[in-house]
Amino acid sequence: MDFSFSEEQQEIQGLAAQILGDKVTHERLKEMEASPEWFDRDLWAELAKAGLVGISLPEDAGGGGFGILEAALVLEEVGRTVAPVPYFPTVILGAFAIAQFGTDEQRKRFLPGVAEGDTILTAALAEDLNPDPSSPQTIAKPDASRWGLTGAKTLVPAAHLAATILVPAKTGEGTIGVFLVDPNGSGVTLERLITTSGEPQFAVVLDNAEGEPLGDPTHGAPVVDRIVELATAALCAIQLGVCEQALKMTAEYTSTREQFERPLAAFQAVAQRAADAYIDTEGIRLTAWQAIWRLAEGLPAANEIAVAKFWAAEGGQRVVHAAQHLHGGIGVDVDYPLHRYFLWAKQCELTLGSATPQLVKLGKALADEPV
């Protein structure tokens, strides 16, 4: 059986690697990190022009007609270059859900702009002291011809750039809906938050803010579940790129840095630590692509996603800790590129559940259906 990517998929990843590798330099990253937007608009335009932003959107919306697997290939390269572009919130959190669950009018309103690089989307999944996006505390109430949303979301990526935010909200006893909310609309307040990686995310406070239903406002659970599945798997793809690049930088450094007139890589303890990091990276790779492939094929993937996220969280942290340790003092120097990979890995680890919640999910699955 052939487990390799198709020729088209390899070309997609190669194109993403070429554009991101050429455009994302250490100096450019420092410039973007000093910008309030934390957004490389020129790079985003280049990705859109190459068809990579819309590669996974339907062809009738101006996209390439591919799916989550191809989007994940691009996200692996985003992680490898720690590129400051809103690919994850726009494509994974927003565009996929609108493409699958939106009305024809909603699809026409948002998706062509996404493919062209003009429209940015995001979703507000997290709430304080509430780890379950499918049980939101935010409330949506119908009022004449509109829905009014009241509540607070946190850690919303790219909210300052987005044309709309997908917001899960409780619509009744045991029912939820997903609503499109204008971040600049009445009753919406954004508060800037600085996250582990330095990326600006936002607390979004809603005070009877108008929301437009995405699908049935009383049957939004499948929408939320789909967004969370895709997002969790996509985070694993990002983490794979982060870890691969951190490991590559470490291999190059230990091969050229000498101690006692020998390269660091020649010392057995260094080689063993690097080998362990390589094994962890391969574990992330195999579990991530298994989960993403199952999603792409329309197969049940809940357990595979939990396994992949566990490896991305637990293994990912081991990889970047090893990378910093083997670099010595320079590994924690913020003028040296490696520190970004440590911070991105930590943020990927914690977003949508760290290692322990994944083990809880797997434990429950085994208890419910013993092997």
C-alpha positions in Angstrom: 0.0 0.0 0.0 1.3 3.5 -0.9 1.1 5.9 1.9 2.9 8.8 0.1 1.2 12.0 -1.0 0.0 12.3 -4.5 1.9 14.3 -7.1 -0.6 17.1 -6.8 -0.3 17.2 -3.0 3.5 17.2 -3.2 3.3 20.1 -5.6 1.0 22.0 -3.2 3.4 21.5 -0.3 6.4 22.4 -2.5 4.8 25.6 -3.6 3.9 26.6 -0.1 7.4 25.8 1.1 8.9 27.9 -1.7 6.8 31.0 -1.1 7.1 30.8 2.7 10.7 29.9 2.7 11.6 32.8 0.4 9.4 35.4 2.2 9.7 34.5 5.9 13.1 35.6 7.1 14.3 36.3 10.7 14.4 40.0 9.8 10.9 40.0 8.4 9.6 38.2 11.4 11.1 40.8 13.7 9.4 43.5 11.7 6.0 41.8 11.8 6.3 41.1 15.6 6.8 44.8 16.1 3.6 45.6 14.1 0.3 45.9 16.0 -1.4 43.7 13.3 1.1 40.9 13.5 0.1 40.1 9.9 2.3 39.9 6.8 -0.1 41.3 4.2 2.4 40.9 1.4 3.0 37.3 2.2 -0.8 36.6 2.5 -1.4 38.2 -0.9 1.4 36.0 -2.4 -0.2 32.9 -0.9 -3.6 33.9 -2.3 -2.2 34.7 -5.7 -0.7 31.2 -5.8 -4.0 29.7 -5.0 -2.9 28.3 -1.7 -5.4 30.3 0.5 -8.3 28.9 -1.4 -6.8 25.6 -2.4 -9.2 23.6 -0.2 -12.4 25.7 -0.9 -15.1 24.5 -3.4 -14.4 25.3 -7.0 -17.7 27.2 -7.3 -16.5 29.6 -4.7 -13.2 30.3 -6.5 -11.2 27.6 -4.7 -9.1 24.7 -5.8 -11.6 22.0 -4.8 -9.3 20.1 -2.5 -9.8 19.5 1.2 -8.5 19.4 4.7 -5.4 17.3 3.8 -4.2 19.9 1.3 -4.8 22.7 3.8 -2.8 20.8 6.4 0.1 20.5 4.0 0.1 24.3 3.7 -0.2 24.6 7.5 2.8 22.3 8.0 4.9 24.8 6.1 3.3 27.7 8.0 4.5 26.0 11.2 7.9 25.3 9.7 8.4 29.0 9.0 6.3 30.3 12.0 4.7 32.6 9.4 2.5 35.5 10.7 -0.5 34.8 8.5 -4.1 33.9 9.5 -4.3 30.7 7.5 -5.5 28.6 10.5 -8.4 30.9 11.6 -9.5 31.9 8.1 -9.5 28.5 6.4 -9.8 26.0 9.2 -12.0 27.9 11.7 -14.1 29.8 9.3 -14.1 28.9 5.6 -14.6 25.1 5.9 -17.7 25.6 8.2 -19.3 28.2 5.9 -18.6 26.0 2.8 -20.2 23.0 4.5 -23.1 24.5 6.5 -23.7 28.0 5.1 -26.5 29.1 2.8 -25.7 29.8 -0.9 -25.8 33.5 -0.1 -23.3 33.2 2.8 -21.0 31.1 0.7 -21.1 33.7 -2.1 -20.6 36.5 0.4 -17.5 35.2 2.1 -15.7 32.3 0.3 -14.6 34.1 -3.0 -13.0 36.8 -0.8 -11.2 34.2 1.2 -9.8 32.6 -1.9 -8.7 36.0 -3.2 -7.0 36.9 0.1 -9.4 39.8 0.7 -11.5 38.2 3.5 -10.3 36.9 6.8 -12.5 34.8 9.0 -12.2 33.3 12.5 -14.2 31.5 15.2 -14.7 32.1 18.9 -14.5 28.7 20.5 -13.0 29.3 23.9 -14.7 30.7 27.0 -13.1 31.4 30.5 -13.4 28.3 32.8 -15.2 26.4 30.0 -13.1 23.9 28.1 -15.9 22.5 26.0 -16.8 24.6 22.8 -19.9 22.4 22.3 -21.4 23.6 25.6 -21.1 27.4 25.3 -22.2 29.8 28.1 -22.8 32.5 25.6 -26.6 32.9 25.0 -28.4 33.7 21.7 -32.0 34.9 22.0 -34.4 35.6 19.1 -35.8 39.1 19.0 -38.3 40.0 16.2 -36.2 39.4 13.0 -32.8 39.1 14.7 -30.8 37.0 17.1 -29.1 38.8 19.9 -25.9 37.2 21.5 -24.7 37.9 25.0 -21.6 36.5 26.6 -17.8 36.5 26.5 -15.4 34.6 24.4 -11.6 34.5 24.8 -8.5 33.8 22.8 -10.1 34.5 19.4 -7.4 34.6 16.7 -7.4 37.3 14.0 -10.5 39.0 15.4 -9.1 42.4 14.6 -8.7 41.4 10.9 -11.9 39.3 10.4 -14.9 40.1 8.3 -17.0 37.8 10.6 -16.6 35.6 13.6 -18.3 32.3 14.0 -19.7 32.2 17.5 -21.3 29.1 19.1 -24.1 30.1 21.5 -26.8 28.4 23.6 -30.2 28.9 21.9 -32.4 26.9 24.3 -32.4 24.0 26.8 -29.9 21.6 25.4 -29.6 23.3 22.0 -26.9 25.5 20.5 -26.4 27.4 17.3 -23.4 28.9 15.4 -23.8 32.6 14.4 -21.9 34.9 12.2 -21.0 38.1 14.1 -19.5 41.3 12.8 -16.5 42.2 15.0 -17.1 45.8 14.3 -20.9 45.6 14.9 -23.0 47.1 17.6 -22.7 45.3 21.0 -19.3 43.8 20.1 -16.2 44.8 22.1 -12.7 43.4 21.3 -9.9 43.4 24.0 -6.4 42.6 22.8 -4.6 39.7 24.5 -1.0 38.7 24.0 -0.5 35.0 23.8 2.4 32.7 24.4 3.7 32.9 20.8 3.3 36.7 20.7 0.3 36.4 18.3 -2.4 38.9 19.3 -5.7 37.2 20.1 -8.8 38.8 21.5 -11.4 38.6 24.2 -14.8 39.2 22.5 -17.5 40.6 24.7 -21.0 40.4 23.3 -23.9 42.6 24.6 -27.0 41.7 22.6 -24.9 41.7 19.5 -26.6 40.7 16.3 -25.8 37.2 15.0 -26.7 35.6 11.7 -27.4 31.9 12.0 -25.0 29.5 10.2 -27.4 26.6 9.5 -30.2 25.7 11.9 -29.8 27.8 15.0 -31.1 25.0 17.2 -28.9 22.2 15.7 -25.5 23.8 15.7 -23.7 20.9 17.6 -22.5 19.2 14.4 -21.1 22.5 13.2 -19.1 23.1 16.3 -17.9 19.4 16.4 -16.7 19.7 12.8 -14.9 23.0 13.5 -13.2 21.5 16.6 -12.2 18.3 14.7 -10.7 20.2 11.8 -9.0 22.7 14.1 -7.4 20.1 16.4 -6.1 18.1 13.5 -4.8 21.3 11.8 -2.9 22.2 15.0 -1.1 18.9 14.8 0.0 19.7 11.3 1.3 23.1 12.4 3.1 21.4 15.3 4.7 19.0 12.9 6.3 21.8 10.9 7.4 23.6 14.1 9.1 20.5 15.5 10.7 19.5 12.1 12.3 22.9 11.8 13.4 23.1 15.4 15.1 19.7 15.0 16.7 20.7 11.7 18.2 23.9 13.3 19.5 21.7 16.2 21.1 19.2 13.9 22.8 22.0 12.0 24.0 23.7 15.2 25.3 20.6 16.9 27.1 19.6 13.7 29.1 22.9 13.5 29.4 24.0 17.1 32.6 22.5 18.6 33.5 21.7 22.2 36.8 20.1 23.2 37.8 20.3 19.5 34.9 18.0 18.5 31.4 18.8 17.1 28.7 18.6 19.7 26.9 16.0 17.6 29.9 13.6 18.2 29.1 13.3 21.9 26.9 10.3 22.7 24.6 12.1 25.0 23.9 14.8 22.4 23.2 12.2 19.7 20.9 10.3 22.0 18.9 13.4 22.9 18.6 14.4 19.3 17.5 10.9 18.4 14.7 11.0 21.0 13.5 14.3 19.5 13.6 12.7 16.0 11.4 9.8 17.2 9.0 12.2 18.8 8.8 14.2 15.6 8.0 11.1 13.6 5.3 10.2 16.2 3.7 13.6 15.6 4.0 13.1 11.8 2.4 9.6 11.7 -0.4 10.3 14.1 -1.2 13.7 12.6 -1.5 12.4 9.1 -3.5 9.4 10.1 -6.1 11.7 11.8 -6.1 14.2 8.9 -6.5 11.4 6.3 -9.5 10.0 8.1 -11.1 13.4 8.1 -10.4 13.8 4.4 -11.9 10.4 3.7 -15.1 11.2 5.8 -14.2 8.4 8.3 -14.8 8.6 12.1 -11.7 10.2 13.5 -12.3 11.3 17.1 -9.9 8.8 18.7 -7.2 9.3 16.0 -7.5 13.1 16.5 -7.1 12.7 20.3 -4.0 10.4 19.8 -2.5 13.0 17.3 -3.2 15.9 19.7 -1.6 14.0 22.6 1.6 13.4 20.5 1.6 17.0 19.3 1.3 18.3 22.9 3.5 15.8 24.8 6.0 15.0 22.0 6.1 18.5 20.7 7.2 19.9 24.0 9.9 17.3 24.4 11.2 18.2 20.9 11.5 21.9 21.5 12.9 21.5 25.0 15.6 19.2 23.6 16.3 21.7 20.9 16.8 24.5 23.4 18.9 22.3 25.7 21.2 21.2 22.9 21.7 24.8 21.7 22.9 25.8 25.2 22.6 29.5 26.1 21.9 30.6 22.5 18.7 28.6 22.6 17.0 31.1 24.9 18.4 34.2 23.2 15.4 36.0 21.7 17.7 37.4 18.9 18.2 33.8 17.7 15.3 32.3 15.7 14.9 29.1 17.8 12.9 30.8 20.6 9.9 31.3 18.3 9.6 27.5 17.8 9.5 26.9 21.5 6.8 29.5 22.0 4.7 28.2 19.0 5.0 24.6 20.2 3.7 25.6 23.6 0.8 27.5 22.1 -0.1 24.5 19.8 0.2 22.3 22.9 -2.4 24.2 24.9 -4.9 25.3 22.2 -8.0 23.1 22.2 -6.7 20.9 25.0 -3.3 19.8 26.1 -2.1 16.1 26.5 -4.2 15.2 29.6 -7.6 16.1 28.1 -6.8 13.9 25.1 -6.0 10.9 27.4 -9.3 11.5 29.2 -11.2 11.4 25.9 -9.4 8.1 24.9 -10.0 6.6 28.4 -13.7 7.4 28.0 -13.8 5.9 24.5 -12.2 2.7 25.8 -14.5 2.5 28.7 -17.6 3.0 26.5 -16.4 0.5 23.9 -13.8 -1.9 25.3 -11.5 -3.4 22.7 
